[in-house]
Amino acid sequence: MAEDVGPASGAEELSRQTMVVAVGTALLGAAAFLLIATSYVPWHPVAGGMPAPVDPSSVFTQAQIDRAEDYAHAARFWSRSSLAVSLAVALWLGLGRRGRALADRLRGPWWLRVLVVVAALEVIGRVATLPFAIGYQRRSLEAGLSTEAWSSWIVDLLKGELVAIVAIAVPVLVVVACARRWTRAWPAVVGSVLAALVVLGSFVYPLVVEPLFNHFEPLPDGPLRTAVLRVAAEEHVHVDDVLVADASRRTTTLNAYVSGFGSSRRVVLYDNLVDDVPRKQAISVVAHELGHAGHDDVLIGTALGAAGALLGGGLLGIAMVVCERRGRPGAAQVAAVPMVLALAALAAVLSTPVQNGISRQLETRADLVALQATNAPQPFIALQRNLAIRSLADPTPPAWSQWWFGSHPTVLQRIALARGF
């Protein structure tokens, strides 16, 4: 008797093969992530372990502590509430019927419908969280941390929304296009393409996105520039230029950062840091950022992100196969886009502790590099105190909040590190 190879059995075999590819892709991505993390992340940057935080009263006055805790409490409320609502809206639209109904109403080429669905869902999410963004900005204005007029804030919000729509639409288009073209192997192709996009995005971000929000000028000739280049030479870090961002038009907080890699790498200082901070403290900031550059921390983060994208492509394949078996739209259908976005939002929240745990190790190593390069712990301590006071950073954040959301060691941990140097 002939074996039944009808449409049902053919669909089951296709589903099985796709699941095998998805599982293999996820395992490969996880293995790559673990290999990079164990090889290049400094899991024990401080010999003997991170010292215990210093007593906050030895660094700040009680009035400073009370003011920072008051602001941090409000900031956590607005930001965490926004995150919770954003995730709830994404899951409601993606796992329920509302998102599919929106996609099913659209007509036209599949790629255009994908763009419309992504834009619509992103705007819905933004509208839902807008009250929290307004509340956060109002509190920052009241605390003196923000100097931005509401009109400028709205412009930045709209620009940020356009950037977000593009950043989300491109990978979603990749998912649907690959699922339509490679019905069995699409999870592996999606993971590989997304990994390449992570690398490309990290490279072009300083050149394309950052100029949308700030104007950059080279650090002018003078004692600070001379000292910066001297520290770079001592740390054996090649620096084409150090840029100054006009951040003071938006905020009173002090900051510096490194972005990009290769020919797009840049060290950026906020203009208020250059203008308002004593030179020895500014050198400490620069030494920290050069520590990141010297160890290629941006490239390490990019490689981890690429491996995570490969892992994500595999996990998405597993989830979509399971959903398709239960009668939901497959990844090749536009109606699946809301579910893809919901799963991505959930993955982003769940992976936050991993990302920030790695970030704290890299930041600790950069602190050590700064202390070793400058051999000046007192300016480092004064800088950390100054940064915390200017940004109203909570000296003693809740342990769960620091573990989940803290991308840097606390100010009291960093001062303890310097005191023990």
Secondary structure, DSSP 8 states (H G I E B T S, - for coil): -----SHHHHHHHHHHHHHHHHHHHHHHHHHHHHHHHHHHS-S--STT-------GGGTS-HHHHHHHHHHHHHHHHHHHHHHHHHHHHHHHHHHSHHHHHHHHH--S-HHHHHHHHHHHHHHHHHHHHHHHHHHHHHHHHHHT-B---HHHHHHHHHHHHHHHHHHHHHHHHHHHHHHHH-TTTHHHHHHHHHHHHHHHHHHHHHHHTGGGT--EEE--SSHHHHHHHHHHHHTT---S-EEEE-GGGTBS---EEEE--GGG-EEEEEHHHHHHS-HHHHHHHHHHHHHHHHTTHHHHHHHHHHHHHHHHHHHHHHHHHHHHHTT---TTSGGGHHHHHHHHHHHHHHHHHHHHHHHHHHHHHHHHHHHHHH--HHHHHHHHHHHHHHHT--SS--HHHHHHH-SS--HHHHHHHHHT-
